[in-house]
Amino acid sequence: YGLIFGGIMAYVAGAALPLNIENGTLDLALARPISRTRYYLETTFGVFASGILMGLFILFCVWIVSLFVKNPGIDWQWAWITQLVQFAFFVFAIGVGLLVGSLVDASRTAGGVTVGLIFLGYLINIFGGVSSKFDWLLKIGPFYYAPATDVFVLHQLTWWHPLVLVAAGLVCGIIGLVVFNRRDLPTV
């Protein structure tokens, strides 16, 4: 879930700012009396809104499928909690994407780097689970803090794990805002 949908959110967030730099619409937008901060925040909220819609659509699809399955056994309270945990992962992916998008001028490059970072987190999670010698790797990867199967199937959640992802995403997003405000934009 986090690899596919988190990767999509990271790509969208990473490519959002550089795409407007590439096609020249950022110059047009900033020619109006709006600040770079407002433009960055509006882009951020637009990506967050798409993440919320994606999460709601996934729950809607699960509900539709559960109508056709005899006794699906879905605990909807834990399904919503799982979705909130995964939204914390979205916040992390969006924050990383916006940070990379603030640093890079090419949209495909920024999107690809952010998806690569999410995939690197997935590889860290895989290698961390191989042996007890590599348990320390689990704690530095983002997937450790968004355990969807533990929440949905086992009904277990360490309450502060999603907060680590939210905090990391917000820190990345704030650093991206500072970088975006201070950098020179290339002319087209």
GIMO-V202453 format. One record per residue. RES is the residue in one small letter. SS is DSSP state (H for helix, E for strand, - for the rest). PSI is psi in degrees with one decimal (none if undefined). Layout:
RES;SS;PSI
RES;SS;PSI
//
This chain:
y;-;-53.5
g;H;-35.4
l;H;-45.3
i;H;-60.2
f;H;-34.0
g;H;-37.4
g;H;-39.1
i;H;-46.4
m;H;-38.1
a;H;-41.2
y;H;-45.6
v;H;-45.3
a;H;-39.0
g;H;-34.7
a;H;-12.1
a;H;-50.2
l;H;-47.9
p;H;-29.3
l;H;-40.6
n;H;-26.6
i;H;-42.6
e;H;-45.2
n;-;3.5
g;-;2.0
t;H;-18.7
l;H;-40.4
d;H;-41.4
l;H;-42.2
a;H;-41.0
l;H;-9.6
a;H;-23.2
r;-;166.3
p;-;58.5
i;-;151.2
s;-;164.3
r;H;-35.5
t;H;-45.5
r;H;-41.6
y;H;-43.5
y;H;-45.6
l;H;-37.0
e;H;-38.7
t;H;-43.0
t;H;-48.7
f;H;-31.8
g;H;-40.6
v;H;-40.5
f;H;-41.4
a;H;-40.5
s;H;-33.2
g;H;-40.4
i;H;-45.3
l;H;-37.9
m;H;-43.9
g;H;-42.1
l;H;-36.9
f;H;-38.9
i;H;-44.4
l;H;-37.0
f;H;-42.0
c;H;-39.1
v;H;-40.5
w;H;-43.7
i;H;-45.9
v;H;-36.0
s;H;-19.1
l;H;-26.6
f;H;-7.3
v;-;131.0
k;-;123.5
n;-;67.0
p;-;-24.2
g;-;32.9
i;-;123.2
d;-;104.3
w;H;-28.3
q;H;-44.4
w;H;-25.4
a;H;-42.2
w;H;-39.2
i;H;-41.4
t;H;-41.7
q;H;-36.8
l;H;-37.8
v;H;-42.2
q;H;-28.8
f;H;-32.4
a;H;-37.6
f;H;-37.6
f;H;-41.3
v;H;-42.2
f;H;-48.6
a;H;-39.7
i;H;-41.7
g;H;-43.7
v;H;-42.2
g;H;-43.1
l;H;-35.4
l;H;-47.8
v;H;-40.3
g;H;-27.7
s;H;-23.9
l;H;-24.6
v;-;143.7
d;-;-18.6
a;-;126.0
s;H;-42.7
r;H;-38.1
t;H;-47.1
a;H;-45.2
g;H;-42.5
g;H;-39.6
v;H;-41.3
t;H;-40.8
v;H;-38.4
g;H;-38.7
l;H;-38.9
i;H;-41.9
f;H;-36.9
l;H;-40.9
g;H;-36.6
y;H;-42.8
l;H;-38.9
i;H;-40.9
n;H;-40.4
i;H;-51.0
f;H;-30.1
g;H;-27.2
g;-;-2.6
v;-;-44.8
s;-;156.9
s;H;-18.1
k;H;-24.7
f;H;19.1
d;H;-30.5
w;H;-26.1
l;H;-34.4
l;H;-40.2
k;H;-14.3
i;H;-5.8
g;-;148.3
p;H;-24.2
f;H;-21.5
y;H;-32.6
y;H;0.3
a;-;66.9
p;-;87.9
a;H;-41.0
t;H;-36.7
d;H;-39.6
v;H;-47.8
f;H;-42.1
v;-;-48.4
l;-;-9.9
h;-;45.1
q;-;135.4
l;-;127.9
t;-;114.5
w;-;-28.7
w;-;-10.7
h;H;-48.3
p;H;-28.7
l;H;-30.4
v;H;-43.3
l;H;-42.6
v;H;-44.4
a;H;-43.7
a;H;-41.2
g;H;-41.1
l;H;-39.2
v;H;-45.1
c;H;-42.0
g;H;-39.7
i;H;-41.0
i;H;-40.4
g;H;-38.2
l;H;-44.0
v;H;-43.9
v;H;-44.2
f;H;-37.1
n;H;-29.1
r;H;-12.2
r;-;156.3
d;-;133.9
l;-;137.1
p;-;148.0
t;-;146.9
v;-;none
//
